[in-house]
């Protein structure tokens, strides 16, 4: 049990590891190739959609049906939580738009740093609900009879980590191009992801408060994940040429998550 607990706490750091590795690209590359970006975005999208369905929404409806005795109305918590997750991420995007790096050269150091500071803030804030989603899944995994397996929770965290990799890179690389030293650009890019394990741990520590409404929490996490997929990952994987690469990666990610859900479920 102690070993299992240690593995779980290490797994919480996986999304942050994705951001850190992406930020480390500043030491190796000038930019990330479009094909690599499409592969990463497509694979992460496949994993996260499959996880949202089998590891979050279906268990949420099963819990509502079995534990709450809602019968055919078991879709209510799943539908409400899902829409709340979508709405929460939509609100964040309205308040703090999720900026993307354009391909043009910055018009002067000051304006460039200001733009990248806004991007750093946007990415950091967007990482909070992703960390909360991972926390909800791990909290559900620790709840008896939740139907959430360790493998499913681990796969979801890995999917978010893959999605975080290009985010870390699009922060650290432009910062260095604006005149910042590589180690400082890496540090800022990496720290944008530290909010994820923090928010994950907070949700786990407060899991006793979420247990009575666990179906809503699981579907909330599914909504948040689906918003990220539709708003960010799918456009990234299908934009421009070679979109078939993103589709193939999406299929592989989806099938991998399906296999993990069956094997570890």
C-alpha positions in Angstrom: 0.0 0.0 0.0 2.9 2.4 0.8 4.5 1.6 -2.6 1.2 2.2 -4.3 0.8 5.5 -2.5 4.3 6.6 -3.5 3.7 5.7 -7.2 0.5 7.7 -7.1 2.1 10.8 -5.7 4.9 10.5 -8.3 2.2 10.2 -11.0 0.7 13.5 -9.9 3.9 15.2 -11.2 3.5 13.7 -14.8 1.6 16.7 -16.3 4.2 19.1 -14.8 6.9 16.9 -16.2 5.4 17.4 -19.7 5.6 21.2 -19.3 9.2 21.0 -18.0 10.3 18.8 -20.9 8.7 21.1 -23.4 10.4 24.1 -21.8 13.7 22.3 -22.1 13.4 22.5 -25.9 14.9 26.0 -25.5 18.3 24.2 -25.0 18.0 22.1 -28.2 15.9 23.8 -30.8 14.9 27.2 -32.2 11.3 26.0 -32.7 9.2 22.9 -32.7 8.4 21.4 -36.1 4.8 21.6 -37.3 4.7 17.8 -37.9 5.9 17.1 -34.3 3.3 19.5 -33.0 0.6 17.8 -35.0 1.6 14.4 -33.7 1.7 15.5 -30.1 -1.6 17.3 -30.4 -3.4 14.5 -32.2 -2.1 11.8 -29.8 -3.1 13.8 -26.7 -6.5 14.5 -28.2 -7.2 10.8 -28.7 -6.1 9.9 -25.2 -8.1 12.7 -23.6 -11.3 12.0 -25.5 -11.2 8.3 -24.8 -10.5 9.0 -21.1 -13.3 11.5 -20.9 -15.7 8.9 -22.2 -14.7 5.7 -20.5 -12.8 6.9 -17.4 -15.0 9.9 -16.5 -18.5 10.1 -18.0 -19.5 6.5 -18.0 -18.3 5.9 -14.4 -20.2 9.1 -13.4 -23.4 7.7 -14.8 -22.8 4.3 -13.3 -22.3 5.9 -9.9 -25.4 8.0 -10.2 -27.4 4.9 -11.1 -26.0 2.5 -8.5 -25.1 4.6 -5.5 -27.6 7.4 -5.8 -30.4 5.2 -7.2 -31.2 7.6 -10.0 -32.0 4.9 -12.6 -32.7 6.3 -16.0 -32.0 9.8 -14.7 -28.4 8.9 -14.1 -27.5 11.1 -17.1 -28.4 14.3 -15.1 -25.2 14.5 -13.0 -23.1 13.7 -16.0 -24.8 16.2 -18.3 -24.7 19.0 -15.6 -21.1 18.4 -14.6 -20.0 18.2 -18.2 -21.6 21.5 -19.1 -20.2 23.1 -16.0 -16.7 21.9 -17.0 -17.1 23.4 -20.5 -18.5 26.6 -19.1 -15.7 27.0 -16.6 -13.0 26.7 -19.2 -15.0 29.0 -21.5 -15.2 31.6 -18.8 -11.4 31.4 -18.3 -10.9 31.9 -22.0 -13.1 34.9 -21.9 -11.3 36.4 -18.9 -7.8 35.4 -19.9 -7.6 34.5 -23.7 -5.4 31.6 -24.4 -2.8 33.3 -26.6 -0.7 31.5 -29.2 2.7 32.4 -30.6 2.4 33.9 -34.1 5.1 33.2 -36.7 6.1 36.8 -37.2 9.1 38.4 -35.5 8.4 40.5 -32.4 8.4 44.3 -32.9 10.9 45.3 -30.3 12.0 43.7 -27.1 9.5 45.6 -24.8 6.4 44.7 -26.7 7.6 41.1 -27.2 8.2 40.7 -23.4 4.7 42.1 -22.7 3.1 39.7 -25.1 5.0 36.7 -23.7 4.1 37.8 -20.1 0.5 37.7 -21.1 0.9 34.3 -22.7 2.7 33.0 -19.5 -0.2 34.2 -17.4 -2.8 32.7 -19.8 -1.1 29.2 -19.9 -0.6 29.2 -16.1 -4.3 29.9 -15.5 -5.4 27.3 -18.0 -3.2 24.7 -16.2 -5.2 25.1 -13.0 -8.5 23.3 -14.2 -6.3 20.7 -15.9 -4.6 20.0 -12.5 -8.1 20.0 -10.8 -9.3 17.4 -13.4 -6.4 15.1 -12.6 -7.0 15.6 -8.9 -10.7 14.6 -9.3 -9.7 11.4 -11.1 -7.2 10.4 -8.4 -9.6 11.3 -5.7 -12.2 9.1 -7.3 -9.7 6.3 -7.7 -9.1 6.4 -3.9 -12.9 6.3 -3.3 -14.2 2.7 -2.9 -16.6 1.7 -5.6 -15.9 4.6 -7.9 -14.9 2.4 -10.8 -11.9 4.5 -11.6 -8.7 2.4 -12.1 -5.1 3.5 -11.5 -4.3 2.8 -15.1 -7.1 5.1 -16.3 -6.0 7.9 -14.0 -2.4 7.5 -15.1 -3.4 7.6 -18.8 -5.3 10.8 -18.3 -2.4 12.4 -16.6 -0.1 11.2 -19.4 -2.4 12.7 -22.0 -2.3 16.1 -20.3 1.4 15.9 -20.0 1.7 15.3 -23.8 -0.6 18.3 -24.4 1.6 20.4 -22.0 4.8 19.6 -23.9 4.2 22.0 -26.8 2.8 24.6 -24.3 6.1 24.6 -22.4 8.0 25.0 -25.7 5.9 27.9 -27.0 6.7 29.8 -23.8 10.4 29.2 -23.4 11.4 29.5 -27.1 9.9 32.9 -27.7 11.2 34.2 -24.4 14.7 33.3 -25.4 14.2 34.8 -28.8 13.2 38.0 -27.1 16.6 38.3 -25.4 16.1 36.3 -22.2 18.9 33.8 -21.3 18.1 30.2 -22.0 18.1 29.1 -18.4 15.7 31.9 -17.4 13.4 31.1 -20.3 13.4 27.5 -19.3 12.6 28.4 -15.7 9.6 30.6 -16.6 8.2 28.0 -19.0 8.6 25.2 -16.5 7.1 27.2 -13.6 3.9 27.8 -15.7 3.1 24.2 -15.0 3.7 24.1 -11.3 0.1 25.1 -10.6 -1.0 21.7 -11.9 0.4 19.4 -9.2 -0.5 22.0 -6.6 -4.2 22.1 -7.7 -4.2 18.3 -8.0 -3.0 17.8 -4.5 -5.5 20.4 -3.1 -8.4 18.5 -4.8 -7.1 15.2 -3.4 -6.8 16.6 0.1 -10.3 17.9 -0.1 -11.7 14.7 -1.6 -14.0 14.1 1.4 -16.0 17.2 0.3 -16.3 15.9 -3.3 -17.3 12.4 -2.5 -21.0 13.1 -2.2 -21.0 14.8 -5.6 -18.5 12.6 -7.3 -20.5 12.0 -10.4 -20.7 15.8 -11.0 -17.0 16.1 -10.3 -16.0 13.3 -12.8 -18.2 14.8 -15.5 -16.9 18.3 -14.7 -13.3 16.9 -15.4 -14.6 15.4 -18.6 -16.0 18.7 -19.8 -12.8 20.5 -19.0 -10.8 17.9 -20.9 -13.2 18.0 -23.9 -12.9 21.8 -24.0 -9.1 21.6 -24.2 -9.4 19.0 -27.0 -11.9 20.9 -29.1 -10.6 24.4 -28.5 -6.8 23.7 -28.7 -5.7 20.2 -29.8 -8.0 19.5 -32.8 -7.3 22.9 -34.4 -3.5 22.3 -33.9 -3.6 18.8 -35.4 -5.7 19.7 -38.4 -4.3 23.2 -39.4 -2.4 23.5 -42.6 -0.8 20.7 -44.5 -0.1 17.1 -43.3 -3.3 17.0 -41.2 -3.4 13.2 -41.8 -0.4 12.9 -39.4 -2.5 14.4 -36.6 -5.5 12.0 -37.5 -3.2 9.0 -37.3 -1.7 10.1 -34.0 -5.3 10.8 -32.7 -6.3 7.2 -33.6 -3.3 5.7 -31.9 -3.9 7.8 -28.7 -7.6 6.8 -28.7 -6.9 3.1 -29.1 -4.1 3.2 -26.5 -6.4 4.7 -23.9 -9.1 2.2 -24.8 -6.7 -0.6 -24.2 -5.5 0.8 -20.9 -9.0 1.3 -19.7 -9.8 -2.4 -20.4 -6.6 -3.8 -19.1 -6.5 -1.7 -15.9 -10.2 -1.2 -15.5 
